[in-house]
Amino acid sequence: MSEPAVQLKTSPHLRDAHPVDKIMRHVVYALMPICLFSIYQFGLSVLALIICCTLVCVGTEDLFCRLNHRPSTAGDWSAVITGILLALILPPSFPLWMAAVASFVSIAVGKLFFGGLGFNVFNPALVGRAFAQAAFTVPITTWTPAMVQVRFKEFIPSTFTFPFASPPDLRPWMDGLPIDGFTGATPLALMKFDHIDTEAAELFVGTVAGSAGETSSLLILLCGCYLAFRKMLNWKIVASVLGSAALFSLVFWLKSPELYPTPLFTLTSGGLMLGAVFMATDMVSSPVTPLGIVLYGVLIGVVTVMIRLFGGLNEGVMYAILLANAATPLLNDLTQPRIYGATRKPRRKEAKA
């Protein structure tokens, strides 16, 4: 008997299923150009930072799997992504022992505590970054200039700080470098506290101070396009985050252009681009409903701008994404589409007392 021309099957109707390890591996491929550019910008210290975070994340996951007498999941590339992303959102001068602690927290608390891959509520790399923000307040806000001539000959002095010792003061080291006018602040800090603008070209290309891998908006967008082309990234989340951030900042810029940054500055400065492309799009901690995806992106964009303009910190991407991660179950529940042909059930009226 020949097979019928029309096949009736229940959903989901998958046309091209990608296994988890394949998706994770391609995300690592997309992150490689950003890693290479960050190493080119900041030198040996960033290379050591990426290696340290990645090894600790993979080792932590493998160790916990062995302690629980179950097959190791360290080979699915998810821990590699966590380590790389964590390294890219840390300052280049961040001490390695602190990065190792943050990496352990990322996997142990941000991922395995909730049951492992597929069950984590929050993006693991951001959990580690939030811990570092609370535990190591001075090193996490210490910035070094990009493109210094000695970056491939020597490490930043604070890189190999002894555990539980205070990192050395980097000002004498920077005073001896052949650079002019470095203030030790990122473009966001200069704009928020001193109202000093930064050239759009520098922000777009990435020749500014900042976290290791968040400076080049152009490169991040190109890497994100690769994942979107491979259908391994939900471009609607990226568009919702960036679009809402641009529109919300536009309102304040039109009101007081001398006080608030332009929408272009908002999009290309800080970690918004990296967060929107590689962290907000985490398949586990983001919504699955069409409307929920849009609301999720808008929440991240608006909260980021609110923190940047009116909060005590000059950056708000991390907290905005973590807040949106926490709201994901609620967004999924509130935006469930109606089943075709079904009628909505009327809400039950509360019994009168």
DOPA-253990 format. One record per residue: x, y, z of N, C-alpha, C in turn. Coordinates in pm, whole numbers, plus 50000, padded with zeros to 5 digits. Layout:
# residues N
XYZXYZXYZ;...
END
This chain:
# residues 353
500854988050000500005000050000500885012350000;500635021549907501465033549896501165043350008;502165051450041502025061250149501135072550104;500195077050184499295087950142500065100750116;499525108950024500195121349987500195131350101;499145131250183499035140550295499175132650425;500125136750508500335130150636499815138950748;499025133250835498495140550950499285136451073;499955146151135500765143451254500465154051359;500695150351483500515159951591501735169051599;501565180551658502655189951676503595184751786;504835189551789505425199951705505875194451569;505775202751468506155198751333507565203951305;508555195951337509955199951324510445197151183;511015207251120511545205550985513055203050987;513745208851082515195207351087515625207451232;515665195851293516005194951435517515195451455;517965204651541519385205851574519595199951713;520495190451728520805185651863521465196451945;521375194852077521865205352168523345208052146;524145197452136525575199652122525945206751993;525155204651886525425211651761525145226551774;524025229951837523685244051857524755250851942;525125244452053526115250252142527465251852072;527825242251991529095242951920529125254851823;528015257251756527975268551663527945281951737;527375282251856527465294351936528915297251974;529655286752006531085288452034531805293651910;531465288151793532075293151669531795308051652;530555312251682530185326251665530915335251764;531265329751881531965337651982533455338851956;534005330151872535445330151849535975343251792;535335349451691535845362251644535855373151752;534855372851840534805382651948535955380152045;536225367452075537355364152162538675368752102;538855366151975540115369851909540295384951907;539195392151883539295406751882539595412152021;538995406252124539265410752261540715408052299;541255396652254542675393852279543555403752204;543165406952082543915417052003543885430652071;542755433852133542615446752201543415447552330;543285437352413543805438152550544965428652579;545245419452488546465411552501546365399052586;547495395652649547665382952718546705381152836;546375391952903545495390853020544115385552983;543585389952870542265385252827542345370752781;543435367152716543625353052677543615344152801;544335348152904544355340353029542985340253095;542255351253086540915352153146539955342553078;539975341952946539085333052872539405318452903;540695315152904541095301352933540685297453075;540925306253170540615303353310539125300953329;538295310053281536845308853299536295296253231;536785293453112536285281853039536665268753108;537925267653150538375255353216537645253053348;537445263653426536765262153554535305258353533;534645264353436533235260953410533085246353366;533925242153273533855228253227534215218653339;535275221853414535685213253525534645212353634;533965223453664532925223353768531755214453727;531345215553602530225207153557530605192453558;531795189253513532235175353512532345169853654;532875178053746533025173753884531675170853949;530705179653931529395177453992528705165253933;528885162853805528285150853744528895138253804;530205138353824530875126653882530455124554027;530325135454102529915134154242528505128654255;527675131254155526295126254157526145113154081;527285107254041527295094053976526385093553853;526555103553769525805103753645526735107653530;526375104553406527245107653293527545122653287;528765125753253529165139853247528505146853129;528015158953154527425167253049528375178353006;529625177353049530595187853015530905188252866;530575177452794530885176952653529825182652562;528745188352618527695193852532527945208452494;529085213752531529545227252495528835238552570;527815235452649527105246252719527985252652826;528785244752897529695250352997530785258652931;531205254752811532195262652737531635276452705;530375276752661529735289652631529645298352755;529265292352868529185299952992530535305953029;531595297953018532915303053051533365314252960;533135312752830533535323152735532755335952759;531435334752774530615346652795530985353752924;531235346153029531615352353155532925360053139;533895354153072535165361053051534975373752969;534085373452872533895385052784533185396652853;532475393752964531775404753033532515408953161;533745404353177534585408653288535625418653239;536115427453326537185436753285538455429153249;539245434153155540495427353117541475425753233;541405434753331542335434253443541835425853559;540725418953542540125411353652541065400153695;541355399053826542245388353873541705374453841;542595365353805542175352053762541515344153873;541975345853998541365338054105539915342354128;539645355154111538265359854122537425354754005;538005354353887537295348953770536975334253790;537895326853853537665312653879536495310753976;536435319054079535315318154175533995321554106;533995331954026532775335653953532355324753856;533325318053794533015307053701532375295353776;532905292153893532335281553974530885284754011;530635297154050529285301254087528355300553966;528855304253849528045303953728527465290153703;528315279853714527865266153686527145260153806;527735261253925527165254654043525835260754083;525765273954087524545280854132523625284354015;524195289753909523375294353797522805283253711;523425271453716522975260653627522625247753701;523595241953770523385228753831522415229353949;522365240554019521455241854133520005240054089;519705243853964518335242853913518075229553842;519115221253829518915208253767519695206153640;520525215753600521345214053480520745220753358;521345218053243520925224253118519455221053088;518705231453056517295229853027516395233353144;516985234653263516195237653382516605250853448;517705256753405518175269053469517225280553439;516885287953543515975299253528516705311453473;517945313353515518725325153477519885321253386;520365330953311521555328653230522735326353323;523425314853316524475311653412525625321653414;526045326453299527155335953295526805348853368;525555353153357525145365353427525015363153576;524705351053617524685347953760526095349453818;527085344253746528475345853790528915360353789;528485367853689528835382153682528165389953795;526935386453828526245393253939526945390354071;527395377954089528155374554210529445382654217;530155383454106531395391254103531135406054130;530005411154080529645425154104529455427854253;528885418154324528615419954467529855417054552;530655407154512531765402754595533065410254569;533275414654447534545421054409534255434554345;533765443854426533245456354372534315465254308;535515465354363536565473954306537155468054179;537615455454179538165449854054537165449353939;535875447553970534885446453864534625459853796;535055470753859534875484053800536205490853771;537265482953757538585488353723538865485453576;539105495953500539245494553355540645498453310;541085492253204542385495053146542215498852999;543125506452943542985510752803543185499252706;542635500852588542805491052482543995494852394;544515484652326545555486452224546865492152278;547235489052403548535493652453549635485352388;550785491152370551855484752294552425472352363;552355471852494552985460752566552005449452598;550835449552537549795439952575550165425552540;551065423452442551485409952407552845406252467;553385415252546554675412652609554555410452760;553535416152819553355414852964551885414753000;551575408553113550215408253164549905421053240;548625424253250548195435153337548545431053480;549165439753559549675435853692548675428853783;547405432053771546405426153861545975412053819;546385407353703545915394453653546255382953747;547475382653796547925371653881547985375554028;547025383654070546925387154212546735374554296;547425373854409547315362354497545915361654556;545335349654569543965348354624543795355354758;542675362454770542265369854889543175381754920;544035385254826544845397354840544245408254753;544405420754794543885431954717544705433754589;544045435654475544785438054351545625450654361;546765451354293547615463154300546965475254231;547395486854270546925499154206547505499654065;546625500953965547075500653826547485514353773;547305524853852547635538053802549115539853772;550035534953857551455536053819551785528653691;551155516953673551405509353550550895516853428;549695522753438549125530053325549865543153300;550395549153406551165561453387552425559053306;552945546953311554155543853235553895539353094;552605538353054552285533952919552305545652822;552615543052696552635553652595551235557152546;550375561952638549015565952603548755579852659;547805586652597547465600252640545975601052671;545655607152782544275610652811543385599452858;543905588152902543035577552951542585580853093;541285580753115540715584853244540405573053335;540485560853282540125549253363538635546953370;537865552953278536425551553278535965546553141;534835539753142534235535053017533415546352954;533045545152826532185555452765530875557652840;530285546952896529055548652973529275557153097;530375554653167530665562353288530955576953252;531675579153144531965592853102530695600353067;529745593653002528505600152964527605602453085;527495592553173526565593453286527005603753390;528295603653424528755611853536529415624953492;529975625153370530675637353324530055643253199;529045636653142528375641253020529365643452906;530325634252897531315634552790530955623752689;530735627752565530345618352461531575611452402;531345600052339532395592552271532015591152125;533005591852038532745590951895532025577951862;531005579051775530215567351738531065556851668;532035561351588532885551851516533715543451613;534205549651720534985542251820534125531951891;532875535451920531985526151986531595514651894;531385517751768530935507651673532045497551643;533265502651629534395493951598534925487351724;535035494951835535425488951961536765492952014;537265504651980538575509052029538435517252156;537665512152253537415519352377537615509952495;537645515652614537755507552735536405501152766;536465489752832535235482852868535525468452903;534485460652919534685446452944535335440052822;535915428252844536795422352744536165420852607;534895416652601534315413452471533095421352432;532825432452498531585439752469531815452752394;533025455552349533315468752294532935470252147;533065459852065532835461051921531405456951885;530545466651869529155463851833529055457851694;529895462451601529865457351465530175442451461;531215438351528531605424251529530545415551595;529965420351704528925412751774527715410751684;527325421151612526185419951520526465409951408;527675410351354528035401051247527995386551296;528515384351416528485370751474527055366351504;526215375751547524815372551570524085369251441;524445376051332523845373251202524165358951157;525365354351189525745340651156524795330751224;524545332751353523635323751425522205324951374;521775337151342520425338951290520275332051154;521305332951071521275326350941521205311250957;521865305951059521825291551087520555287551163;519685297151190518445294951263518705289351403;519755294551465520105290651601520015302551696;519355313051653519165325151733517845331351695;517075335351795515785341751769515995356751749;515975360951624516265374951593515195384451649;514005379251677512945387851731513305392951870;514005384751948514435389352081515435400652067;516415398851977517425409251956516775422151908;515865420951811515195432851759514345439751866;513685431951951512845437752057513705445152160;514835439052198515715445452297516275458452242;516885457752124517545469552068516535480152027;515405475851969514395485551926513775493052043;513425485852149512825492452265513825501652335;515095497352344516115505752406516335518552326;516335517252193516535529052108515355538752119;514135533452114512965542152120512825548752257;513075541252363512945546752497513995557552523;515235555152478516275565352496516045577352405;515385575252291515085586252200514185596652265;513235591952345512305601152414513065610752503;514005605552581514775614152672515775622852598;516345617552491517305625552414516635637252345;515425635152291514705646152229514295656752332;514055652252454513665661652559514855669952606;516015663552629517205670752678518455664852611;518755668952488519905663152417521235666252482;521305676752561522565680052628522785671752754;521735665052800521815657452924521815642352901;521055637752801520905623452778521585619252649;522065606652643522775601952523521835599352406;522395598852288521635595652168521275580852166;520245577252091519915562952078521075554652022;521855560451931522995553151876524025550251984;524275559852071525185557652183524655546652274;523355546952300522745536852386522945522752331;522795521252201522895508052140524325502852133;525275511752110526655507352084527565508052206;527105513352316527945514452435527625503352534;528595500452620528375490552725528135476552670;527405468752746527175454752709525835451952647;525125462352600523785460152546523815451152423;524735453552332524775445552209525115431052239;526135428752321526515415052356525405408152433;524775415452525523685409652603522485406152517;522145414952424520975412552340521185400752247;522385399252193522645388952092522935375352154;523745374952260524235362152310523675358052446;523015366952519522545363352652521025363852664;520415374252613518955374852617518335363952532;519055358952432518535348752341518735334652392;519195332952515519355319652573518035311952561;518065300552496516835293152465516115288152590;516865285852697516265280252818515555290952900;516195302452914515685312753006514875323652938;514525321952810513715331752738512355325852704;511335334152680509985329052653509905321452520;508815314352502508605306652379507395311552300;506505319152362505325324052291505675336452210;505035338752095505385350152010505265363652081;504155365752151503975378352223504915379152342;505115367952410506035367852524507445371652485;507885367552367509225371052318509365386052304;508345392452246508405406952226508395414252360;507505410252451507435416652582508735414652660;509315403052647510595399852711511685409352663;511775411352532512775420452477512535434852517;511275438952516510955452652556511305455052702;511025445252787511365446552929512865448552947;513675440952876515135442252887515585455952838;515085460252724515505473152669515125484852757;513895484852808513425496052891514155496353025;514295484853091514965484553221516435488553207;517075484353099518465488253077518615503353069;517755509752991517825524352978517475531153109;516505526053181516115532053309517285531853408;517965520453417519105519553509520225528753465;520495529053336521575537453286521325552353311;520095556553292519795570853303519505575353445;518865566853524518385571353654518875562953771;519575552053746520075543653853521435548153902;521895541754008523205545054062524345539153983;524065529153899525075522853815525035528853675;526175528053606526185533153469525795522553367;525635510053410525245499153321524125491153385;523175486553304522045479353359521635467053282;522435463053182522065451753097521965438853178;522945436353265522955424053342521685422553426;521345432953501520175432353587518885431653506;518855438353391517665437953307517405423953253;518455416953210518275403453156517905393753268;518535394953384518195386153496516745388353540;516295400753542514905403653577513955397653474;514305398953346513465393353241513475378053247;514625372053281514665357453300513685353153408;513645360553518512725357253627511265358653584;511005367953491509635370253445509215360853333;510135352953281509835344353166508675334753191;508635327453304507475318553326506145326053327;506135337853385504905345853387504525350353247;505515354653168505235358953031504705347352948;505285335652964504785323952892503345320752930;503025322253058501685318953106500645329153058;501025341953060500055352353024499835353852875;500775349052795500695351252650500475338352572;499925328252638499635315752566498615318452456;498935314852331497965317052223496755307852237;495635312252186494405304252194494485292652095;494055281052138494015269352051493015271751939;493425268351818492565270951702491205263951718;490145271751706488795266351716488225266051856;489065268951956488605268452094488115282152137;487215282352231486705294852287487305296952425;487515309352457488075312352588487045309552697;487515303252802486635300352914486405312952996;485165315953030484915327753115485505325753253;486035336353306486595335553440485515333353545;485845325153642484875322453747484725334553837;483485337753864483225349053954483435344554096;484085353254171484325350054309483005349254387;482965339254470481735337454550481545349154644;480305353454650480025364754740480055360054883;480625368354965480735364755106479345364855170;
END
